[in-house]
Amino acid sequence: MARGHAEKLEELLRDASRVISKREVVEQLSRDFYWYSPVLRKQLDGKAGDLVVQPLTAGEIKDILRYCYANDLPVTLRGAGTGNYGQAVPLHGGVILDLSKMDALPEILPEGVALSEPGVRLGVLEAEAQKVGWELRCYPSTIAKASVGGFLGGGSGGIGSVAHGGLRDFETVRALEVVTMEAEPRIVRHEGDAVHEILHAWGTNGVITRIWLKLTPAVDWSQGVVAFDDFAAAFDFSERIAVEEKWTKRLVTAFEWPIPSFFTPIRSLSPHGQALVFLLIASTQLAELAKEAAAAGGTVTFAGAYQGLRTRPLLSDYTWNHTTLWAMKTDEAYTYLQCGFDPRKVRGQMRRLRELFGREILFHMEFMKNGTGRVIPGAIPLVYFTSEERLNAMIDCCQEIGVLVANPHVNNVEGGGRYRADNVQLMPKRRYDPKGLMNPGKMITFEPQSAETVAAP
C-alpha cells in the first residue's frame, strides 16, 4: 500500500498516532486465534494488513470508509482478536479497522439493557453491570479480553447459554447501529429481528458502532467440580442438572478423561482417570447439589464462592474453547470441532463416534438452551489431528448420524455453521458494501457489483 494512503488517513483523524504502519504491530493486529485449527494455520499464516487505523467515533469511521471506498482499499474489522475462525485476518491486505479505542459504556438502563460501544471488554461490562444488579446473559471463556463488538460479530454463546441461549436467542441483542461502506457512508439502526442481518457476519456487512444488549438479574454464584468414575455417569448427571428447571445455573460442562489431566493449574481437583463436571450454580443450591452428586455416584472435589473474574480457581478458564487451548499446551496435535448433539440420540451418537474414531475424539460437552427453549448437549470435542482427510471424515460422520457441526476449520461465514439459510446476512452485504471491500473473501456467496452498477444513481 502506498505511503500516501497512510498520510491521508492521518489527516482525516488529525492524529498520526492512530494510524499505524509499523510492520510488527500491523502483523500482530492482523492475527486472531485461527491457529487452533491446523487447516487454517496453513491457509492464514503470513496474511496481514498494510496499516491499522484506530477510530474513536462513528463519524471517524464514516470518514475512513468513505476514503477507502473511493480508493478501493479493503477494510478488515478487529475487535480484540479472540476469534478462532480467522475472522479478523485480512485475506487481501488493506486497512485493519481496530475498534478497541471505542470503549465507552454510556449507560446501563434501569430495565437491564446496556448501551455499549464495540470496543468495551466483556469483563468490564460484566463488572459494571453487577454494580447495579445485572450481569451478562452469556459470554465466551475469553471474557477478560473479548470485546462486545467482536463477540457480536464473530461469536455465538458461552457461559450462561445453558440458561439464556446464545446471542441470537431471546432478543439478547436489542439493537445495533452500523456504518455502511458506500460512496457516502450511512449510520443505520437495526433492531428486533433486523439485528440478525449483522450478527455473526464477521464484519463483512457493516461496522457495529453502538449496541443495546439485554442483561439478566445478577445471581450469587458458586463454583463446583464433581468427579465420576466414568464419563457415562458424569454425562447423565450434567444433563440432569442442565435440563431440570429447578436448578439456577450458568455453566454445566462435562469432560471425559484424560481432558482433566490437561488442566495443569487445577490438577489437584482432578482424580486420576475420572471424568469431571464443572458447574456455576446458585450459592443457595450448593448443598443440594452436593447431595445430588453423591446420590449419582459423584464426589465433589471442589466447591467455592464465585467472586468475579479474579476468582481462583476460575473454572470457566477451562471450559468452552479454553479447553482446546489447554489440550494444545499438552500436545499441539489436538484441535477441535463445534457440535450440537441430538438430545434424544446423544448417547448413541457418542457411541458411534467412539466406535469409528476411538480416542481420536475426546468428549467435552457444553449444555446450552436453543431458541425454542430446549436445553441441548452442545459440544466442543477435542480431535487428535492426523490429516485434513481424517478430520473431514469425522465431520462427515457427525453429519451422517445427525450431529450438527459448525466447522471451525473454514474461513468463511457460510461454512462456519452460523450462516442463515435465508441469506439474511447477504442482503445487507449487497446494500451496505456494494464493492465487496469489507473483509473480502469471508462471505463467499457475495459477488461484488460491477463498477457501472455501483456508479448508477
Secondary structure, 3 states (H helix, E strand, C coil): CCHHHHHHHHHHHCCHHHEECCHHHHHHCCCCCHHHCHHHHHHHCCCCCCEEECCCCHHHHHHHHHHHHHCCCCEEEECCCCCCCCCCCCCCCCEEEECCCCCCCCEECCCCEEEECCCCEHHHHHHHHHHCCEEECCECCCCCCCEHHHHHHHCCCCECHHHHCCCCCCCCEEEEEEECCCCCCCEEEEEHHHHHHCCCCCCCCCEEEEEEEEEEECCCEEEEEEEECCHHHHHHHHHHHHHCCCCCEEEEEEECCCHHHHCHHHHHHCCCCCEEEEEEEEHHHHHHHHHHHHHCCCEEEEEEECCCCCCCCCHHHHCCCHHHHHHHHHCCCEEECCEECCCCCHHHHHHHHHHHHHHHEECEEEEEECCCCCEEEEECCEEECCCHHHHHHHHHHHHHCCCEECCCCCCCCHHHCCCCCCCCCHHHHHHHCCCCCECCCCCCCCCCCCHHHHHCC
